[in-house]
Amino acid sequence: GDLLRWLKSRGEEYENALQYPDVIRVAINQEHVGHREKIAGAREIALFPPMTGG
């Protein structure tokens, strides 16, 4: 959740892409997790739907 909020503060494009955080799914190290999961030590974080188009 903190990461999504931080990304949203990075600019208008991010703010628009993240305006509905309840539909954003998150995976850490290729495993789907909830928005409260800690990201410390994560090697990969993915957001679905993808924010970069692929």
Protein Blocks (a to p, Z undefined) as FASTA:
>chain_A
ZZmmmmmmnojklmmmmmmmmlpccdeehiacdfkbcfehiabdcddddfkoZZ
